[in-house]
Amino acid sequence: WRLDDQYLGGLHQSTLRSHTRPVRLTRMNIEMLNLLDRFYALLWPMLRISAFLAFASIFSIRAVSLRIRISIAMVLTIFLSMQLDIPKIDPVTAEGVKEIFNQLFIGLAMAMVMQLATAAIVLAGQAVSGSMGLSMATMVDPTMGSVPVMSQFFNILGTLVFLSIGGHLIVFGLLLESFTLFPIGKVLMTQDLLGKMT
């Protein structure tokens, strides 16, 4: 029913046709859904890997530029997404935001363990330089601050030894193992996971 001015304010039945069409899944809609699924499959490993590479001591030096770190993270993410069964979690929901923080926390925690190993090497260099009388000879290191020359030497030597024995491959293997120990979409700390860690 609608109001018509020609009938002096009277009401009469409208002859309007409905213009609604049934929603059809077109090829473009299906491709967009597939693209969104692939994005979700790559998002969760990418968060953990990029957080790890951003703060790990070997990969966060100035010699490894941001482009190289992003390239390494993308390649590792693509290979890991083919190996793992990644759940579909929408990142804009509450569960998705929680999962973002979980993935970033796991990557940062693994990177901090590597930072502790590097800090131990720097501390050993400071102890050696103090006993040799070289504690005044310092260098400004962008990652560690003002450190003695012996600490810088030990840091470079430790990095070379780490890379020569294939430590970077071991680290990437541990990163892959972290996805089976702490799966994506699961609760971060459960009794089962704590039992596996001990």
Rosetta silent file (secondary structure, phi, psi, omega in degrees, C-alpha in Angstrom):
SEQUENCE: WRLDDQYLGGLHQSTLRSHTRPVRLTRMNIEMLNLLDRFYALLWPMLRISAFLAFASIFSIRAVSLRIRISIAMVLTIFLSMQLDIPKIDPVTAEGVKEIFNQLFIGLAMAMVMQLATAAIVLAGQAVSGSMGLSMATMVDPTMGSVPVMSQFFNILGTLVFLSIGGHLIVFGLLLESFTLFPIGKVLMTQDLLGKMT
SCORE:     score description
SCORE:     0.000 S_00000001
   1 L     0.000  142.062  176.702    0.000    0.000    0.000 S_00000001
   2 E  -147.269  159.627 -178.997    1.177    3.518   -0.756 S_00000001
   3 E   -86.808  131.025 -178.263   -0.198    7.062   -0.620 S_00000001
   4 L  -121.869  131.062 -178.664   -1.093    8.565   -3.985 S_00000001
   5 H   -71.226  -24.176 -177.567   -1.693   12.303   -4.523 S_00000001
   6 H   -71.185  -24.178 -176.275   -4.093   11.726   -7.450 S_00000001
   7 H  -101.936   31.679  174.364   -6.702   10.040   -5.260 S_00000001
   8 L    52.531   51.558  175.808   -7.099   12.909   -2.775 S_00000001
   9 L    78.076   11.009 -179.862   -5.098   11.372   -0.022 S_00000001
  10 L   -84.911  165.384  178.148   -6.510    7.934   -0.474 S_00000001
  11 E  -105.337  140.472  172.716   -4.626    4.687   -0.264 S_00000001
  12 E  -142.780  162.890 -174.754   -4.483    2.150   -3.033 S_00000001
  13 L   -71.451  133.620 -178.403   -2.519   -1.018   -3.636 S_00000001
  14 L   -81.928  148.197  177.806    0.909   -0.465   -5.061 S_00000001
  15 L  -112.291   33.712  179.570    2.075   -2.241   -8.163 S_00000001
  16 L   -74.278  139.730  178.147    5.749   -1.960   -7.382 S_00000001
  17 L   -96.599  149.356  177.931    7.862   -4.914   -8.430 S_00000001
  18 L   -79.371  133.244 -179.548   10.557   -6.366   -6.290 S_00000001
  19 L  -104.761   14.705 -179.636   14.074   -5.805   -7.648 S_00000001
  20 L   -81.950  135.708  177.608   15.847   -8.238   -5.379 S_00000001
  21 L  -113.704  148.759  175.659   17.801  -10.985   -7.083 S_00000001
  22 L   -66.329  141.958 -178.977   19.056  -14.150   -5.454 S_00000001
  23 L   -74.501  123.529  178.511   22.717  -13.966   -4.543 S_00000001
  24 L  -109.703  141.402  174.981   24.732  -16.181   -6.857 S_00000001
  25 L   -81.392  110.004  178.084   28.258  -17.310   -6.218 S_00000001
  26 L   -90.173  173.350  179.200   30.157  -16.128   -9.210 S_00000001
  27 H   -63.167  -35.286  179.971   33.636  -17.165  -10.177 S_00000001
  28 H   -68.506  -38.489  177.766   35.007  -13.888   -8.826 S_00000001
  29 H   -65.099  -40.480  179.449   33.363  -14.442   -5.416 S_00000001
  30 H   -65.999  -39.668  177.739   34.795  -17.946   -5.201 S_00000001
  31 H   -65.305  -37.929  177.959   38.256  -16.654   -6.127 S_00000001
  32 H   -66.162  -38.420  177.037   37.990  -13.962   -3.441 S_00000001
  33 H   -65.730  -40.136  176.614   37.036  -16.590   -0.845 S_00000001
  34 H   -64.574  -40.057  178.603   40.010  -18.747   -1.883 S_00000001
  35 H   -65.125  -38.670  177.807   42.299  -15.726   -1.677 S_00000001
  36 H   -66.814  -39.474  176.681   40.995  -14.900    1.796 S_00000001
  37 H   -63.490  -40.786  177.720   41.575  -18.495    2.945 S_00000001
  38 H   -65.935  -37.529  177.684   45.149  -18.378    1.653 S_00000001
  39 H   -62.829  -44.302  178.393   45.708  -15.057    3.432 S_00000001
  40 H   -65.289  -33.573  178.816   44.506  -16.538    6.724 S_00000001
  41 H   -69.922  -28.801  179.796   46.732  -19.568    6.190 S_00000001
  42 H   -91.165  -21.682 -173.897   49.769  -17.324    5.720 S_00000001
  43 H   -65.966  -47.818 -172.404   48.943  -14.736    8.391 S_00000001
  44 H   -68.594  -45.600  175.117   49.444  -16.806   11.532 S_00000001
  45 H   -66.153  -33.212 -179.341   52.858  -18.341   10.712 S_00000001
  46 H   -62.962  -36.927  178.776   54.005  -14.983    9.323 S_00000001
  47 H   -63.177  -46.757 -178.600   53.330  -13.264   12.652 S_00000001
  48 H   -66.985  -44.405 -176.759   55.424  -15.741   14.643 S_00000001
  49 H   -68.758  -42.044 -178.829   58.274  -15.897   12.132 S_00000001
  50 H   -69.666  -34.887  174.835   58.492  -12.139   11.588 S_00000001
  51 H   -64.717  -38.228  177.930   58.467  -11.465   15.341 S_00000001
  52 H   -66.275  -47.217 -177.465   61.287  -13.970   15.717 S_00000001
  53 H   -69.624  -26.047 -179.387   63.357  -12.523   12.864 S_00000001
  54 H   -71.669  -29.635 -173.646   62.810   -8.941   14.024 S_00000001
  55 H  -119.258   -4.212  176.871   64.350   -9.543   17.446 S_00000001
  56 L   -70.027  143.146 -171.019   66.687  -12.539   17.081 S_00000001
  57 L   -66.397  -36.307 -177.834   70.290  -11.490   17.535 S_00000001
  58 L   -70.224  -38.433 -172.463   71.674  -13.048   14.347 S_00000001
  59 L   -95.299   -9.370 -177.223   69.000  -11.597   12.072 S_00000001
  60 L   -97.436    9.742  178.066   68.477   -8.190   13.695 S_00000001
  61 L   -77.229  165.726 -176.428   71.938   -6.781   12.925 S_00000001
  62 L   -67.148  -25.722 -179.179   72.362   -3.950   10.431 S_00000001
  63 L   -66.505  -28.841  177.143   73.947   -6.238    7.824 S_00000001
  64 L   -95.718  101.186 -174.417   70.631   -8.086    7.482 S_00000001
  65 L   -73.179  171.781 -178.737   68.358   -5.387    6.094 S_00000001
  66 H   -64.484  -36.467  178.147   64.606   -5.227    6.527 S_00000001
  67 H   -63.393  -40.335  179.253   64.014   -6.439    2.961 S_00000001
  68 H   -66.140  -41.686  179.620   66.121   -9.537    3.570 S_00000001
  69 H   -65.492  -40.405  178.047   64.263  -10.290    6.809 S_00000001
  70 H   -65.781  -39.609  178.707   60.876   -9.857    5.130 S_00000001
  71 H   -64.510  -43.910  178.051   61.993  -12.100    2.245 S_00000001
  72 H   -62.668  -42.214  179.735   63.210  -14.811    4.630 S_00000001
  73 H   -64.490  -40.239  179.488   59.971  -14.568    6.614 S_00000001
  74 H   -66.155  -44.126 -179.738   57.834  -14.850    3.472 S_00000001
  75 H   -64.020  -44.988  178.577   59.746  -17.874    2.134 S_00000001
  76 H   -63.980  -37.904  179.769   59.613  -19.653    5.516 S_00000001
  77 H   -65.534  -42.454  179.907   55.914  -18.835    5.865 S_00000001
  78 H   -64.139  -43.305  178.781   55.059  -20.233    2.434 S_00000001
  79 H   -67.280  -38.983 -179.918   56.963  -23.458    3.127 S_00000001
  80 H   -69.319  -36.085 -179.617   55.476  -23.808    6.612 S_00000001
  81 H   -67.340  -25.114  175.166   51.925  -23.204    5.399 S_00000001
  82 H   -76.486  -26.682 -176.345   52.347  -26.138    3.005 S_00000001
  83 H   -87.457  -27.950 -169.699   53.549  -28.393    5.842 S_00000001
  84 L  -107.172  156.340  171.525   51.044  -27.459    8.562 S_00000001
  85 L   -96.364  103.402 -173.146   47.320  -27.720    9.034 S_00000001
  86 L  -100.663  125.643  179.685   46.436  -24.123    9.898 S_00000001
  87 L   -71.427  156.558  178.139   42.960  -23.382   11.288 S_00000001
  88 L   -91.431  106.843  179.239   40.853  -20.595    9.801 S_00000001
  89 L  -121.618  128.524  179.279   40.589  -17.885   12.441 S_00000001
  90 L   -75.030  123.133 -175.014   39.207  -14.468   11.584 S_00000001
  91 L   -73.132   -9.921 -179.023   41.777  -11.884   12.792 S_00000001
  92 L   -97.250    1.926  175.198   39.172   -9.197   13.570 S_00000001
  93 L   -90.758  172.672  179.387   37.307  -11.284   16.145 S_00000001
  94 H   -63.997  -39.496  177.494   38.243  -11.547   19.822 S_00000001
  95 H   -65.333  -36.703  178.625   39.711  -15.008   19.241 S_00000001
  96 H   -67.532  -40.431  178.116   41.747  -13.654   16.321 S_00000001
  97 H   -65.324  -40.004  176.805   43.177  -10.773   18.375 S_00000001
  98 H   -62.571  -39.743  179.882   44.104  -13.232   21.130 S_00000001
  99 H   -68.943  -34.093  175.388   45.808  -15.441   18.547 S_00000001
 100 H   -60.197  -47.614  179.363   47.750  -12.457   17.165 S_00000001
 101 H   -65.092  -37.443  177.783   49.140  -11.759   20.634 S_00000001
 102 H   -61.726  -46.461 -177.945   49.907  -15.465   21.154 S_00000001
 103 H   -66.171  -41.898  177.992   51.888  -15.724   17.898 S_00000001
 104 H   -65.266  -37.821  179.245   53.803  -12.505   18.565 S_00000001
 105 H   -65.534  -42.296  179.648   54.572  -13.641   22.118 S_00000001
 106 H   -64.365  -44.688  178.461   55.927  -17.015   20.982 S_00000001
 107 H   -62.946  -41.771  179.155   58.143  -15.388   18.330 S_00000001
 108 H   -67.906  -38.135  179.201   59.440  -12.771   20.776 S_00000001
 109 H   -64.330  -41.317  177.836   60.122  -15.372   23.461 S_00000001
 110 H   -66.503  -37.252  178.660   62.194  -17.466   21.045 S_00000001
 111 H   -68.470  -35.335  179.920   64.090  -14.360   19.919 S_00000001
 112 H   -68.168  -30.887  175.570   64.824  -13.343   23.512 S_00000001
 113 H   -63.547  -41.319  176.858   66.423  -16.743   24.155 S_00000001
 114 H   -67.615  -34.972  177.505   68.809  -16.041   21.264 S_00000001
 115 H   -64.782  -34.417  176.836   69.426  -12.549   22.633 S_00000001
 116 H   -63.935  -39.369  178.446   70.449  -14.115   25.962 S_00000001
 117 H   -64.780  -40.934  178.165   73.063  -16.238   24.197 S_00000001
 118 H   -67.612  -38.537  178.352   74.460  -13.154   22.463 S_00000001
 119 H   -65.269  -32.925  176.998   74.454  -11.197   25.720 S_00000001
 120 H   -65.790  -38.422  177.591   76.447  -14.014   27.360 S_00000001
 121 H   -65.886  -41.726  179.154   79.113  -13.685   24.642 S_00000001
 122 H   -65.237  -40.202  178.493   79.229   -9.904   25.127 S_00000001
 123 H   -65.576  -37.798  176.220   79.533  -10.330   28.887 S_00000001
 124 H   -64.591  -39.269  176.756   82.396  -12.790   28.419 S_00000001
 125 H   -64.657  -36.778  177.405   84.142  -10.241   26.184 S_00000001
 126 H   -67.026  -38.205  178.724   83.718   -7.563   28.836 S_00000001
 127 H   -66.905  -41.489  179.605   85.250   -9.834   31.475 S_00000001
 128 H   -67.053  -43.483 -178.673   88.221  -10.689   29.227 S_00000001
 129 H   -68.464  -31.466  176.376   88.813   -7.062   28.247 S_00000001
 130 H   -67.699  -37.470  179.751   88.630   -5.982   31.889 S_00000001
 131 H   -76.557  -24.086  179.312   91.275   -8.505   32.896 S_00000001
 132 H   -88.516   -9.880 -177.275   93.510   -7.546   29.932 S_00000001
 133 L    85.960   17.643  179.973   93.293   -3.814   30.609 S_00000001
 134 L  -105.471   20.223 -176.582   91.328   -3.092   27.435 S_00000001
 135 L   -69.790  -19.580  178.621   88.114   -2.013   29.149 S_00000001
 136 L   -81.501  -21.452  179.806   88.624    1.593   28.020 S_00000001
 137 L   -82.401   98.337 -176.113   88.800    0.600   24.346 S_00000001
 138 E  -116.575  156.825  173.546   85.111    0.607   23.471 S_00000001
 139 E  -125.375  150.232  177.017   83.095    0.551   20.279 S_00000001
 140 E   -93.174  111.387  178.197   79.543    1.768   19.757 S_00000001
 141 E  -101.971  127.029 -177.681   77.472   -1.172   18.606 S_00000001
 142 L   -63.687  -27.024 -178.577   73.937   -0.275   17.451 S_00000001
 143 L   -88.689  -31.141 -176.020   72.466   -3.500   18.820 S_00000001
 144 L  -112.611   -9.346 -177.199   74.329   -3.686   22.157 S_00000001
 145 E    90.970 -149.920  179.970   75.320   -0.085   22.840 S_00000001
 146 E   -84.073  110.108 -177.655   78.830    0.850   23.918 S_00000001
 147 E  -123.738  152.731  176.262   80.759   -2.413   24.283 S_00000001
 148 E   -64.254  160.449 -177.848   84.481   -3.141   24.630 S_00000001
 149 H   -62.453  -37.961  179.594   86.429   -4.132   21.537 S_00000001
 150 H   -65.526  -34.853  176.450   86.916   -7.660   22.827 S_00000001
 151 H   -65.452  -41.145  177.993   83.142   -8.063   23.253 S_00000001
 152 H   -65.006  -40.366  178.036   82.627   -6.962   19.672 S_00000001
 153 H   -62.996  -45.587  178.270   85.340   -9.376   18.537 S_00000001
 154 H   -63.766  -36.074  179.639   83.762  -12.258   20.499 S_00000001
 155 H   -65.948  -44.726  178.356   80.345  -11.360   19.112 S_00000001
 156 H   -66.013  -43.176  178.808   81.578  -11.441   15.505 S_00000001
 157 H   -63.757  -42.156  177.762   83.539  -14.648   16.136 S_00000001
 158 H   -63.851  -37.963  177.449   80.541  -16.283   17.835 S_00000001
 159 H   -65.701  -41.963  179.213   78.280  -15.325   14.912 S_00000001
 160 H   -65.685  -41.543  177.738   80.735  -16.790   12.398 S_00000001
 161 H   -65.784  -40.526  178.943   81.081  -20.018   14.364 S_00000001
 162 H   -60.293  -44.550 -179.944   77.290  -20.205   14.744 S_00000001
 163 H   -73.117  -32.624 -177.417   76.761  -19.842   11.001 S_00000001
 164 H   -72.735  -29.018  178.227   79.638  -22.182   10.083 S_00000001
 165 L   -89.410    4.707  178.792   78.279  -25.103   12.134 S_00000001
 166 L    81.486   29.794 -179.662   74.814  -24.625   10.615 S_00000001
 167 H   -65.024  -32.446  179.090   73.233  -22.980   13.624 S_00000001
 168 H   -65.459  -33.498  176.855   70.873  -20.972   11.463 S_00000001
 169 H   -70.668  -35.695  176.224   69.459  -24.239   10.076 S_00000001
 170 H   -65.092  -40.019  178.856   69.021  -25.563   13.607 S_00000001
 171 H   -64.617  -41.862  178.042   67.193  -22.351   14.532 S_00000001
 172 H   -66.252  -34.549  175.537   64.880  -22.688   11.536 S_00000001
 173 H   -65.960  -39.611  176.427   64.252  -26.326   12.525 S_00000001
 174 H   -66.914  -34.498  176.768   63.359  -25.217   16.063 S_00000001
 175 H   -64.930  -40.096  175.365   61.066  -22.598   14.595 S_00000001
 176 H   -66.216  -39.402  179.499   59.293  -25.336   12.617 S_00000001
 177 H   -66.774  -27.926  179.801   59.145  -27.519   15.727 S_00000001
 178 H   -65.560  -25.048  178.657   57.509  -24.676   17.659 S_00000001
 179 H   -75.573  -20.797  173.848   54.465  -24.984   15.399 S_00000001
 180 H   -89.858  -30.778  178.354   53.966  -28.578   16.540 S_00000001
 181 H   -76.797  -42.995  176.771   54.697  -27.822   20.210 S_00000001
 182 L  -118.524   82.368 -175.774   52.572  -24.649   20.277 S_00000001
 183 L   -66.775  155.380  178.685   49.997  -25.164   17.498 S_00000001
 184 L   -73.008  133.855  177.768   48.121  -22.239   16.010 S_00000001
 185 L    90.285   -4.293  178.791   44.652  -21.798   17.460 S_00000001
 186 L   -98.288  163.092  176.382   45.279  -23.793   20.643 S_00000001
 187 L   -66.692  136.817 -171.079   45.484  -22.465   24.186 S_00000001
 188 L   -66.551  -48.007 -177.289   49.044  -21.318   24.827 S_00000001
 189 L  -119.492  102.405  173.140   49.647  -22.827   28.269 S_00000001
 190 L  -118.944  171.093  179.312   47.856  -26.064   29.101 S_00000001
 191 H   -63.185  -36.797 -179.357   48.901  -28.956   31.314 S_00000001
 192 H   -65.248  -43.829 -179.991   49.682  -31.046   28.232 S_00000001
 193 H   -68.517  -39.151  177.608   51.967  -28.377   26.758 S_00000001
 194 H   -64.756  -35.553  175.879   53.700  -27.789   30.081 S_00000001
 195 H   -66.344  -34.439  178.161   54.283  -31.542   30.346 S_00000001
 196 H   -70.530  -29.907 -176.814   55.852  -31.595   26.876 S_00000001
 197 H   -77.279  -22.822 -178.294   58.231  -28.754   27.754 S_00000001
 198 L   -90.948    0.000    0.000   59.684  -30.479   30.814 S_00000001
